[in-house]
């Protein structure tokens, strides 16, 4: 088994009640490219080497259908397939050839709190061509949990992630040198909090945010700089009610990083980020972060 059996967050799948509207937003406004259509899904790519970072499928409501992780080796993939089921996950698709245009081998499970997780090895990669002001890959997925410690333990003991920081409300978990690939947020109901897309740099976060605002979608929170991860952020609510984030400058860490606890992640009254200039999160953004459930 490699040091990190899961090597990266690859993609997410969303259902949407208006697939044409969602495709238009993520292509024309957000900066992704449509690269394939298959099995009733539209696949969109960023400018990095992932074949796709987003799958969209028509549905009655906006929901998180799947989080997809890349695994470092076929032996790790097989190991994780057995380990997840032994840990209480429900197998939805057995280990075998993937049916998505990105290819490779994969298995799919539903973890005990309800989110669907896909693990892939040997999928198609494309040549990266980073473009200013456009996303290059996914940065992290933030999941709401009514038992953060339990889900954090699952990611660490079963999937091989490591805890990097624990604030009062959130656990930050990594599977490579990025400070976090998965964030778990305390909430009354399990579901999706938001999806973060990595931009090339701070300037791209600023200019990309301007493009989104010009297209009629206001900033829901930001622009600011987070505490854990030290990354720049700008949050938006997409037309179907999903919270998405542009981010950049994510802190790179190694095994020497000191994990900080809730008492060390505090802000002066009225401040919500390192810089102290981010306006309070909009009510629409707060509501949307608690609205998107897991597809059944």
C-alpha positions in Angstrom: 0.0 0.0 0.0 1.3 3.5 -0.9 1.6 6.2 1.7 -1.7 7.7 0.6 -3.8 5.1 -1.2 -6.1 8.0 -2.3 -3.9 10.4 -4.2 -6.3 13.2 -5.1 -9.8 14.4 -5.3 -10.8 14.0 -9.0 -14.4 15.0 -9.7 -17.9 15.4 -8.4 -21.3 14.5 -9.9 -24.4 16.7 -9.4 -28.0 16.3 -10.3 -29.8 19.4 -11.6 -33.4 20.2 -12.4 -32.2 22.3 -15.4 -29.3 20.6 -17.0 -29.1 23.1 -19.9 -29.0 26.0 -17.5 -26.3 24.2 -15.3 -24.2 23.4 -18.3 -24.4 27.0 -19.5 -23.3 28.3 -16.1 -20.4 26.0 -15.6 -19.2 26.4 -19.2 -19.8 30.0 -20.1 -19.6 31.6 -16.7 -17.6 29.4 -14.4 -14.9 28.5 -17.0 -15.2 24.7 -17.6 -15.2 23.0 -21.0 -17.8 20.4 -22.1 -15.7 17.3 -23.1 -18.2 14.5 -23.3 -21.8 13.5 -23.1 -22.6 9.9 -22.2 -25.2 7.9 -20.2 -27.4 10.9 -19.7 -24.5 12.9 -18.2 -22.5 15.9 -19.4 -18.8 15.9 -18.4 -17.0 19.1 -17.9 -13.2 19.7 -17.6 -11.0 22.3 -16.1 -7.6 23.2 -17.6 -5.6 20.7 -15.6 -4.9 17.1 -16.6 -8.1 15.5 -15.3 -10.4 14.3 -18.1 -13.2 15.9 -16.2 -13.9 17.5 -12.8 -17.7 17.8 -13.0 -20.5 15.5 -14.1 -24.0 16.9 -14.5 -27.1 14.7 -14.7 -30.8 15.7 -15.0 -32.8 15.2 -11.9 -35.8 16.5 -9.9 -33.6 18.6 -7.6 -30.1 19.7 -7.1 -28.2 16.9 -5.2 -24.7 15.6 -4.7 -24.6 12.3 -6.6 -21.0 11.3 -6.2 -17.5 12.4 -5.0 -14.8 10.7 -7.1 -11.2 10.1 -5.8 -8.1 9.0 -7.8 -6.2 6.0 -6.3 -2.5 5.5 -6.7 -2.3 1.9 -7.8 -4.5 -1.1 -8.8 -3.5 -2.9 -5.6 -4.6 0.1 -3.5 -7.9 0.2 -5.4 -8.5 -3.5 -4.6 -7.5 -2.9 -1.0 -9.9 0.0 -0.6 -12.8 -1.9 -2.2 -12.5 -4.5 0.6 -11.8 -2.1 3.4 -14.7 0.2 2.7 -17.3 -2.6 2.7 -15.7 -4.1 5.9 -16.2 -0.6 7.4 -19.9 -0.6 6.8 -20.1 1.0 3.3 -22.8 -0.2 0.9 -21.3 -1.4 -2.4 -23.1 0.2 -5.3 -20.8 -0.8 -8.1 -18.3 -3.6 -7.7 -14.7 -3.2 -8.7 -14.4 -3.3 -12.5 -14.0 -1.3 -15.7 -15.5 2.2 -15.5 -18.3 3.1 -17.9 -17.5 6.8 -18.0 -15.6 8.3 -21.0 -12.6 8.8 -18.7 -12.1 5.0 -18.5 -10.0 3.2 -16.0 -11.2 0.9 -13.2 -13.4 1.9 -10.4 -15.7 0.9 -7.6 -18.5 2.9 -6.0 -19.8 2.8 -2.4 -22.1 4.7 -0.1 -20.5 5.5 3.2 -22.5 5.2 6.4 -23.5 8.9 6.5 -24.9 8.8 3.0 -22.5 10.3 0.5 -21.6 8.2 -2.6 -17.9 7.8 -3.1 -16.2 6.6 -6.3 -12.5 5.4 -6.4 -10.8 5.3 -9.7 -7.4 4.1 -11.0 -6.0 4.2 -14.5 -8.4 6.9 -15.9 -7.6 8.9 -18.9 -5.5 12.1 -18.3 -5.2 14.9 -20.7 -2.4 17.5 -21.3 -2.7 20.3 -18.8 -2.9 23.8 -20.3 -3.4 26.2 -17.4 -5.3 29.3 -18.4 -5.5 32.5 -16.3 -8.9 33.2 -14.7 -10.2 29.7 -15.2 -10.3 26.7 -12.9 -7.4 24.1 -13.2 -8.9 21.4 -11.0 -10.9 20.7 -7.9 -9.5 21.9 -4.7 -11.8 20.3 -2.1 -15.3 19.2 -1.3 -16.9 20.3 1.9 -19.5 17.9 3.3 -22.0 18.6 6.1 -22.1 15.9 8.8 -24.1 15.4 12.0 -21.1 13.3 13.3 -17.9 15.0 12.1 -15.7 12.9 14.4 -17.2 9.7 13.1 -16.8 10.6 9.5 -13.4 12.0 10.1 -12.4 8.7 11.6 -13.7 6.9 8.5 -11.7 9.0 6.2 -8.5 8.5 8.2 -8.7 4.9 9.3 -10.4 3.4 6.2 -9.3 5.7 3.3 -5.9 6.8 4.6 -6.5 10.5 4.8 -4.8 12.6 7.5 -6.2 15.3 9.7 -4.5 18.7 9.2 -6.6 21.0 11.3 -9.8 21.0 13.5 -11.6 24.2 14.0 -14.7 24.6 16.1 -17.0 23.6 13.3 -14.9 21.8 10.7 -12.3 19.0 10.2 -9.8 19.4 7.4 -8.4 16.2 5.8 -5.7 15.7 3.2 -4.6 12.9 0.9 -1.5 14.7 -0.6 0.4 17.8 0.0 -2.6 20.1 -0.3 -3.7 21.2 3.2 -7.1 19.6 2.6 -9.1 17.7 -0.1 -12.1 17.0 2.1 -13.6 19.3 4.7 -16.3 18.0 7.1 -18.6 20.7 8.6 -20.8 20.2 11.6 -24.5 20.4 10.7 -27.9 19.1 11.7 -28.3 17.1 8.4 -25.8 15.4 6.2 -25.3 16.8 2.7 -23.2 19.0 0.5 -21.8 22.2 1.9 -19.8 23.4 -1.1 -17.4 22.5 -3.9 -14.1 24.4 -4.4 -12.4 24.8 -7.7 -8.7 25.7 -7.7 -7.7 28.8 -9.7 -4.1 29.4 -10.9 -3.5 32.3 -8.6 -5.0 35.2 -6.6 -5.4 37.4 -9.7 -7.4 34.6 -11.3 -9.7 34.4 -8.3 -10.3 38.2 -8.6 -10.8 38.3 -12.3 -12.8 35.0 -12.4 -15.1 36.4 -9.6 -15.6 39.5 -11.7 -16.7 37.4 -14.6 -19.2 35.6 -12.5 -20.5 38.8 -11.0 -20.8 40.4 -14.5 -22.9 37.3 -15.5 -25.4 38.1 -12.7 -24.3 35.9 -9.9 -23.3 37.9 -6.8 -20.5 36.9 -4.4 -21.9 35.0 -1.5 -18.9 35.3 0.7 -15.5 36.9 0.1 -13.2 37.7 -1.3 -11.0 36.7 1.7 -8.3 34.4 3.0 -9.3 31.4 5.1 -7.6 30.3 8.3 -7.0 26.6 8.0 -5.4 26.1 4.6 -4.5 29.8 4.2 -6.3 29.8 0.8 -7.9 32.7 -0.9 -11.7 32.3 -1.4 -14.8 33.6 -3.1 -18.1 31.8 -2.7 -21.1 31.8 -5.1 -24.5 30.1 -5.3 -25.0 28.6 -8.7 -28.3 29.0 -10.5 -29.5 25.7 -9.2 -28.6 26.4 -5.5 -25.2 24.7 -5.2 -22.5 26.6 -3.4 -19.2 26.8 -5.4 -16.0 28.4 -4.5 -13.0 29.8 -6.4 -9.8 29.3 -4.4 -6.1 29.6 -4.8 -2.8 29.5 -2.8 -3.8 26.4 -0.8 -1.2 25.8 1.9 1.2 22.9 1.1 2.0 20.7 4.1 4.0 17.6 4.9 4.1 15.2 7.9 5.9 17.9 9.9 2.8 20.1 9.9 1.4 20.8 13.4 -2.3 20.1 13.6 -4.1 22.9 15.3 -7.3 22.6 17.3 -10.4 24.8 17.9 -8.8 27.0 20.5 -6.1 28.0 18.0 -8.5 28.9 15.2 -10.3 31.9 16.5 -11.0 35.4 15.0 -11.5 38.8 16.6 -15.2 39.8 16.9 -16.7 40.6 13.5 -13.9 39.0 11.5 -14.4 36.0 9.3 -11.1 35.6 7.5 -7.4 36.3 7.9 -7.5 39.7 6.1 -10.5 41.0 8.0 -12.1 42.5 4.8 -14.5 39.8 3.7 -18.1 40.9 4.1 -20.4 38.6 6.2 -21.6 35.6 4.3 -24.9 36.3 2.6 -28.1 34.7 3.9 -28.6 33.1 0.5 -25.2 31.5 0.7 -25.8 30.3 4.3 -29.1 28.7 3.3 -27.7 27.0 0.2 -24.8 25.5 2.2 -27.4 23.6 4.2 -29.9 22.7 1.4 -28.2 20.3 -1.0 -28.6 16.7 0.1 -27.2 13.4 -1.1 -28.9 11.6 -4.0 -30.6 8.4 -2.9 
